[in-house]
Amino acid sequence: MAEQPGFFDVDERYGALSAAGDPLERLAAVVDFEIFRPVLNAALARSDRSRGGRPPYDVVLMFRILVLQALYSLSDEQAEF
């Protein structure tokens, strides 16, 4: 039976990735994705939220996912993990 992850396992995993030269950290340091927010907001037609419903995902987050999918040739299913 697999051991249950501990409370600090995620921090240790992120630390190991950073020490190994995480490419996602380098990408975040080089590209300021926030400069794309006005263009993305203008390009997306959002529905009227006055009737309620689930809030939409952040446009910059979705753009970053698309960039990562293109860089690493990931399918939608692979990008979810």
ZAROMI-486049 format. One record per residue: residue in three letters; x, y, z negated of N, C-alpha, C in turn. Coordinates in pm, 1 decimal. Example, Ala and Ser with C-alpha at 12.3 -4.5 7.8 and 13.67 -1.06 7.14 Angstrom:
REM ZAROMI-486049
+-----+----------+----------+----------+----------+----------+----------+----------+----------+----------+
!   r !     n_xx !     n_yy !     n_zz !    ca_xx !    ca_yy !    ca_zz !     c_xx !     c_yy !     c_zz !
+-----+----------+----------+----------+----------+----------+----------+----------+----------+----------+
! ala !   1319.0 !   -569.0 !   -780.0 !   1230.0 !   -450.0 !   -780.0 !   1320.0 !   -330.0 !   -780.0 !
! ser !   1285.0 !   -225.0 !   -708.0 !   1367.0 !   -106.0 !   -714.0 !   1290.0 !      3.0 !   -787.0 !
+-----+----------+----------+----------+----------+----------+----------+----------+----------+----------+
***
This chain:
REM ZAROMI-486049
+-----+----------+----------+----------+----------+----------+----------+----------+----------+----------+
!   r !     n_xx !     n_yy !     n_zz !    ca_xx !    ca_yy !    ca_zz !     c_xx !     c_yy !     c_zz !
+-----+----------+----------+----------+----------+----------+----------+----------+----------+----------+
! met !     84.7 !   -117.6 !      0.0 !      0.0 !      0.0 !      0.0 !     89.5 !    124.3 !      0.0 !
! ala !     54.3 !    221.0 !     78.8 !    134.0 !    342.8 !     90.3 !    121.0 !    427.2 !    -35.8 !
! glu !    231.5 !    489.1 !    -69.4 !    232.8 !    574.2 !   -187.4 !    159.5 !    704.2 !   -159.3 !
! gln !     83.2 !    750.3 !   -255.2 !      8.7 !    874.3 !   -239.8 !    106.0 !    992.3 !   -240.2 !
! pro !     86.2 !   1087.7 !   -146.2 !    176.0 !   1203.2 !   -142.8 !    170.0 !   1282.1 !   -273.3 !
! gly !    284.7 !   1333.0 !   -314.0 !    293.1 !   1411.8 !   -435.7 !    254.2 !   1556.3 !   -411.5 !
! phe !    252.3 !   1632.1 !   -518.4 !    208.3 !   1771.2 !   -513.9 !    303.0 !   1859.1 !   -432.7 !
! phe !    433.1 !   1830.8 !   -438.2 !    532.4 !   1914.7 !   -371.2 !    586.7 !   1851.8 !   -243.1 !
! asp !    527.5 !   1743.4 !   -194.9 !    577.5 !   1676.9 !    -75.6 !    572.6 !   1766.1 !     48.1 !
! val !    471.1 !   1847.3 !     60.0 !    459.2 !   1934.7 !    176.5 !    570.9 !   2038.5 !    175.9 !
! asp !    599.4 !   2096.4 !     59.1 !    708.2 !   2193.8 !     49.2 !    842.8 !   2130.7 !     84.0 !
! glu !    863.3 !   2008.7 !     38.4 !    988.5 !   1939.7 !     69.3 !    998.5 !   1909.8 !    218.6 !
! arg !    888.2 !   1872.5 !    279.8 !    886.8 !   1843.8 !    424.3 !    915.7 !   1970.8 !    503.8 !
! tyr !    854.0 !   2081.6 !    467.0 !    879.7 !   2209.1 !    535.6 !   1024.9 !   2252.9 !    516.6 !
! gly !   1078.9 !   2230.2 !    398.8 !   1218.8 !   2263.8 !    374.0 !   1313.1 !   2181.6 !    461.1 !
! ala !   1281.9 !   2053.7 !    477.4 !   1365.0 !   1967.5 !    562.2 !   1355.4 !   2010.3 !    708.6 !
! leu !   1236.4 !   2048.1 !    752.1 !   1220.5 !   2095.8 !    890.1 !   1297.1 !   2225.7 !    912.0 !
! ser !   1291.3 !   2315.4 !    817.1 !   1363.7 !   2442.4 !    828.6 !   1514.9 !   2419.2 !    833.5 !
! ala !   1563.2 !   2328.9 !    750.6 !   1706.1 !   2299.8 !    748.4 !   1752.9 !   2236.8 !    879.5 !
! ala !   1663.2 !   2162.4 !    946.3 !   1698.8 !   2097.0 !   1072.4 !   1687.0 !   2191.2 !   1191.7 !
! gly !   1638.9 !   2314.7 !   1169.8 !   1624.2 !   2410.0 !   1280.0 !   1489.9 !   2395.9 !   1348.5 !
! asp !   1383.3 !   2421.0 !   1276.0 !   1247.4 !   2407.6 !   1327.1 !   1224.9 !   2501.2 !   1446.4 !
! pro !   1190.5 !   2448.1 !   1564.6 !   1170.0 !   2534.4 !   1681.5 !   1050.5 !   2628.2 !   1666.4 !
! leu !    952.8 !   2591.3 !   1586.0 !    837.3 !   2679.2 !   1566.7 !    875.6 !   2803.9 !   1488.1 !
! glu !    967.5 !   2789.8 !   1393.4 !   1015.5 !   2907.0 !   1319.6 !   1093.3 !   2999.9 !   1411.4 !
! arg !   1174.2 !   2942.4 !   1499.1 !   1250.0 !   3025.7 !   1593.2 !   1156.4 !   3099.3 !   1687.8 !
! leu !   1052.5 !   3031.5 !   1734.7 !    955.8 !   3095.3 !   1823.5 !    884.5 !   3210.4 !   1753.5 !
! ala !    846.1 !   3189.2 !   1628.3 !    777.7 !   3294.6 !   1552.2 !    870.1 !   3413.0 !   1525.8 !
! ala !   1000.2 !   3387.8 !   1514.0 !   1094.9 !   3496.5 !   1490.7 !   1121.4 !   3577.3 !   1616.9 !
! val !   1107.6 !   3514.7 !   1732.2 !   1138.8 !   3580.5 !   1858.9 !   1017.6 !   3653.1 !   1917.9 !
! val !    900.9 !   3590.9 !   1908.6 !    780.9 !   3644.3 !   1973.7 !    685.4 !   3701.0 !   1869.3 !
! asp !    648.1 !   3827.1 !   1885.9 !    546.8 !   3889.0 !   1800.7 !    411.6 !   3870.8 !   1869.3 !
! phe !    337.7 !   3770.7 !   1828.0 !    211.7 !   3738.0 !   1893.3 !    103.0 !   3842.0 !   1867.5 !
! glu !    119.7 !   3923.6 !   1765.7 !     17.6 !   4023.7 !   1732.9 !      4.0 !   4131.3 !   1840.9 !
! ile !    105.1 !   4150.3 !   1922.7 !     94.0 !   4251.1 !   2029.1 !     -7.8 !   4209.5 !   2135.2 !
! phe !    -43.0 !   4081.2 !   2137.9 !   -140.7 !   4032.1 !   2234.6 !   -284.9 !   4046.3 !   2185.8 !
! arg !   -304.3 !   4079.2 !   2057.0 !   -439.0 !   4083.1 !   2000.2 !   -534.4 !   4178.0 !   2074.6 !
! pro !   -495.7 !   4302.9 !   2106.3 !   -590.2 !   4391.2 !   2177.3 !   -631.1 !   4337.0 !   2314.8 !
! val !   -536.0 !   4279.7 !   2385.5 !   -566.3 !   4224.5 !   2518.8 !   -658.1 !   4103.4 !   2506.5 !
! leu !   -630.5 !   4018.2 !   2410.0 !   -713.8 !   3898.9 !   2391.1 !   -854.5 !   3936.4 !   2346.1 !
! asn !   -865.7 !   4032.2 !   2255.3 !   -998.9 !   4075.3 !   2210.8 !  -1078.7 !   4136.0 !   2325.7 !
! ala !  -1011.2 !   4210.7 !   2412.5 !  -1080.4 !   4271.3 !   2526.1 !  -1122.8 !   4165.8 !   2628.3 !
! ala !  -1044.4 !   4060.0 !   2641.1 !  -1073.4 !   3957.5 !   2742.0 !  -1182.8 !   3861.2 !   2698.0 !
! leu !  -1201.2 !   3843.3 !   2567.6 !  -1299.7 !   3747.1 !   2518.7 !  -1432.4 !   3815.0 !   2490.3 !
! ala !  -1536.4 !   3757.7 !   2542.6 !  -1671.0 !   3806.7 !   2513.0 !  -1724.7 !   3726.3 !   2395.6 !
! arg !  -1733.5 !   3789.0 !   2281.4 !  -1784.6 !   3721.3 !   2161.9 !  -1934.5 !   3743.2 !   2150.5 !
! ser !  -2003.8 !   3641.4 !   2100.8 !  -2148.9 !   3652.5 !   2084.7 !  -2181.3 !   3737.8 !   1962.8 !
! asp !  -2304.2 !   3783.7 !   1958.1 !  -2351.4 !   3864.6 !   1845.6 !  -2362.0 !   3776.2 !   1722.2 !
! arg !  -2294.3 !   3813.4 !   1616.6 !  -2290.8 !   3730.3 !   1496.7 !  -2400.1 !   3767.8 !   1397.9 !
! ser !  -2491.5 !   3854.7 !   1435.6 !  -2594.7 !   3896.8 !   1341.7 !  -2689.9 !   3782.7 !   1305.9 !
! arg !  -2698.3 !   3681.2 !   1391.2 !  -2787.4 !   3568.9 !   1362.9 !  -2718.9 !   3461.0 !   1280.4 !
! gly !  -2594.7 !   3483.3 !   1242.9 !  -2522.5 !   3386.5 !   1160.7 !  -2442.9 !   3290.9 !   1246.6 !
! gly !  -2407.6 !   3179.8 !   1188.1 !  -2328.4 !   3080.4 !   1258.3 !  -2186.0 !   3077.7 !   1207.8 !
! arg !  -2113.2 !   2982.4 !   1258.8 !  -1974.5 !   2964.6 !   1217.5 !  -1888.0 !   3075.8 !   1274.8 !
! pro !  -1797.1 !   3130.9 !   1194.3 !  -1709.3 !   3235.8 !   1246.8 !  -1613.5 !   3177.8 !   1350.5 !
! pro !  -1578.6 !   3254.7 !   1451.6 !  -1488.0 !   3203.5 !   1555.4 !  -1344.6 !   3194.0 !   1503.2 !
! tyr !  -1266.7 !   3110.1 !   1569.4 !  -1124.5 !   3102.7 !   1537.1 !  -1056.5 !   3232.6 !   1578.2 !
! asp !   -948.1 !   3265.0 !   1512.1 !   -871.7 !   3385.1 !   1542.5 !   -815.0 !   3374.9 !   1684.0 !
! val !   -824.3 !   3483.3 !   1760.4 !   -781.1 !   3481.7 !   1900.6 !   -630.6 !   3461.0 !   1912.6 !
! val !   -552.9 !   3516.1 !   1820.8 !   -407.4 !   3500.1 !   1826.0 !   -368.9 !   3355.3 !   1793.2 !
! leu !   -437.2 !   3295.0 !   1699.2 !   -412.8 !   3155.3 !   1666.5 !   -438.2 !   3066.6 !   1787.7 !
! met !   -548.8 !   3088.3 !   1855.0 !   -580.8 !   3008.5 !   1973.6 !   -478.8 !   3031.1 !   2084.9 !
! phe !   -431.0 !   3153.7 !   2100.1 !   -329.9 !   3183.9 !   2199.9 !   -198.6 !   3112.0 !   2167.5 !
! arg !   -161.8 !   3111.1 !   2040.4 !    -39.5 !   3041.2 !   1999.4 !    -50.6 !   2892.3 !   2028.1 !
! ile !   -166.3 !   2835.3 !   2005.9 !   -186.3 !   2693.2 !   2035.7 !   -170.0 !   2667.4 !   2184.6 !
! leu !   -224.1 !   2754.6 !   2267.7 !   -208.7 !   2738.4 !   2412.3 !    -62.5 !   2749.1 !   2455.0 !
! val !     12.5 !   2839.4 !   2394.1 !    154.9 !   2852.9 !   2425.8 !    229.4 !   2725.4 !   2387.3 !
! leu !    201.0 !   2671.8 !   2269.4 !    267.2 !   2548.6 !   2225.8 !    230.8 !   2430.7 !   2314.8 !
! gln !    104.4 !   2423.9 !   2357.3 !     63.7 !   2317.1 !   2447.6 !    140.1 !   2325.5 !   2579.7 !
! ala !    159.8 !   2445.5 !   2629.8 !    232.3 !   2461.6 !   2755.3 !    381.4 !   2429.9 !   2738.2 !
! leu !    441.9 !   2471.8 !   2627.5 !    584.7 !   2447.6 !   2604.7 !    617.1 !   2300.2 !   2586.4 !
! tyr !    530.9 !   2229.2 !   2515.3 !    559.1 !   2090.7 !   2480.1 !    473.5 !   1989.9 !   2557.0 !
! ser !    400.4 !   2035.0 !   2657.8 !    315.5 !   1947.5 !   2740.5 !    223.4 !   1861.9 !   2653.9 !
! leu !    150.2 !   1927.9 !   2566.6 !     60.0 !   1859.2 !   2475.4 !    -82.5 !   1862.3 !   2528.0 !
! ser !   -154.7 !   1754.8 !   2506.0 !   -297.0 !   1753.7 !   2535.8 !   -370.7 !   1818.4 !   2419.1 !
! asp !   -499.5 !   1840.0 !   2434.2 !   -578.3 !   1897.3 !   2325.2 !   -575.7 !   1807.5 !   2202.8 !
! glu !   -584.9 !   1676.4 !   2225.2 !   -583.4 !   1581.0 !   2113.2 !   -449.7 !   1583.3 !   2040.8 !
! gln !   -339.6 !   1592.8 !   2115.3 !   -208.4 !   1597.5 !   2053.2 !   -186.7 !   1726.7 !   1975.1 !
! ala !   -243.9 !   1835.8 !   2020.3 !   -227.9 !   1963.5 !   1952.4 !   -306.6 !   1969.6 !   1821.6 !
! glu !   -403.6 !   1884.5 !   1805.8 !   -483.4 !   1884.6 !   1683.2 !   -407.6 !   1825.5 !   1565.3 !
! phe !   -309.0 !   1744.3 !   1589.8 !   -237.1 !   1677.5 !   1479.9 !   -127.4 !   1760.6 !   1432.2 !
+-----+----------+----------+----------+----------+----------+----------+----------+----------+----------+
***
